[in-house]
Amino acid sequence: MHAFDSDAVLQAQAGDDEARERLLHALAPILRRFFLSRIGGRPDVDDLIQNTLLRVHTGLEALQNPARLKAFAMKAAVFELHDFYRGRYSGREYLYDPDRPPADPGGTESAGLRVDLERALEALTPKARRIIELREMGYPYKDIAEMVETTEAAVKMQVKRAFERLRAELLALVLSPLSLLFS
Amino acid sequence: MNHPLYDPTLFEALAPAEQEALRRALGDDASAADALALWAALRARLGADLRHDLPDVDLLVLYAIGEDDPAALAPEEEARLIAARPSLERAIAAHPALDDVIRRVRADHAAFDALWEEEMPAQSAEPHDEMLPVRQRAADRAPERPAARRWAWRSAAAVAVVAFAAILVFILQRDAGFETYETAAGETRTVTLDDGSTVMLAASSRLLVETEDNGERRVRLAGEALFEVVPSDEPFVVETATALTTVLGTTFGVEANELETDVVLANGSVKLATRLEPEQSVRLEPGQRSRVVGGQPPEPPVRADVVETLAWTGTWYFHNAPADEVAARFSTHYGVPILLDPSLAAVRVGGAYSADRPVEESSQALAVSLGARTEGDATSGFRIVPAGR
């Protein structure tokens, strides 16, 4: 009996440790190929496999139809993969994300500026907004490039241009009152 | 102004010293500070809007899967989607980025299904030893289940070794029948061998893998690598210029230069022998190191700092270490206090802990290995106390 047969899955669900191990063993090489095909040979592949197996391991009892093991495993793998895409595996990003400077580093209030976020948002191109939203969801630029079907360099250029446009808006806000004083 | 601050995508690559430079620059340049503050506010606003419109990203994943294959959803997932569909569709309409995510999920789904169909006929009903490291790590994260505890126990058979070893470049270059993998300076790379074993190559390293099936598992190395070898009846041999490192199924690392082979063992058992006289060998116990210099016999094994030696892999390999030593390592790495109840401080623990994990997971994994629980959070710090308290 194959580890994925409904009867074998039922045994695993019923507490048969050997059946459970056979099932997890049989899943491992499929997951390895899957993750390697999706993210290449990054060191995270092993962790992705471990965590997917863990999802299967902990959620197996909740699988109502043992014939649906493939869909169950697929969802576990895809959830884990998108956790990876979104940066869950890059813990260092959360220690200090220099993409997020301190809330008021200079800061905006001390300069007396009133940040017009609505105006800044309106100034964003749809493409830049799309990229920043994906970045906010945690996807790294490399993956964003694949998702929007362009190069990483092109994605970063979009971000840089958006930032420059925003900075120009900000300078205009500062200079306008000064020009009124000397007119 | 051409300060690198004005390329926000560069920020993600900043090293700590550069982060400090950024802080200094922000202090000296009000304009830069204003621009970056506005940028941060804009990003935060976009992020907040997204989270408001789509509080549960997993629902989007289910939505994408269900669009292609409704049968893949469990009844409760269908019910969740039905309830959330109107707000999901509003979010998708408002945020074009979500379409990109949906497309990615669909592609992932299709790739999984295709691989499943390819692999299924080849699947064996018998357990595969590739699972050994799986057990170890899964046990770190799923301790509440008896099966997971058993995985941890079995992982005691795994081995971690670092060999500072050597293989002469000309040997590497002249041998036919080997596939070559190389890394450049600053690059790491993981290679999966035919038997499922993996090799993480450190920077500026070179690995040759025998391509002919002659009943042996044998590789050659110049540089540094971490090996995770699946158990088998066939020995796994790492050849270096001065030594042969032989294991029967293990995790181990090798670093090579042209003068010596230095082996450090984190767990399990390994044999180190001179290349020219293999009968001159020593067997290492976990936590020991030995080395072969030139044609000399292996030095008697001595105690090693395995955690430091293998730290380059991004994983800490503890063997029989006092819990307070592990907690101190975590505290330093994460910058978050992780305190142990005094009754737990001297308890010996082992296992592999990824430095990339969030502090919550690492402290939880340590607590689990102690049969304890955590209190606190990543802001105030964690305290690990006996489970019954």
Interface residues (C-beta under 8 A of the other chain):
Chain A: M1 H2 A3 F4 A8 D17 R20 E21 R22 L24 H25 A26 A28 P29 I30 R32 R33 F34 L36 S37 R38 G41 R42 P43 V45 D46 D47 I49 Q50 N51 L53 L54 H57 T58 A62 L63 Q64 N65 R68 K70 A71 F72 A73 M74 K75 A77 V78 F79 L81 H82 Y85 R86 R88 Y89 S90 G91 R92 E93 Y94 L95 Y96 D97 P98 D99 R100 P101 P102 A103 D104 P105 G106 G107 T108 S110 A111 L113 V115 L117 A120 L121 L124 P126 R129 R130 I131 I132 E133 L134 R135 E136 M137 P140 Y141 I144 E146 M147 V148 K156 V159 K160 F163 E164 L166 R167 L170 L171 V174
Chain B: Y6 D7 P8 T9 F11 E12 L14 E18 Q19 L22 R23 L26 G27 D29 A30 S31 A32 A33 D34 A35 L36 A37 L38 W39 A40 A41 L42 R43 A44 R45 L46 G47 L50 V57 D58 V61 L62 I65 D69 A71 A72 L73 A74 P75 H95 P96 A97 L98 D100 V101 R103 R104 V105 D108 H109 A111 F112 D113 L115 W116 E119 M120 Q123 S124 A125 E126 P127 H128 E130 M131 P133 V134 R137 A138 R141 A142 R145 P146 A147 A148 R150 T188 R189 T190 V191 T192 G196 T198 M200 E228 G314 Y334 G335 S354 A355 D356 R357 P358 V359
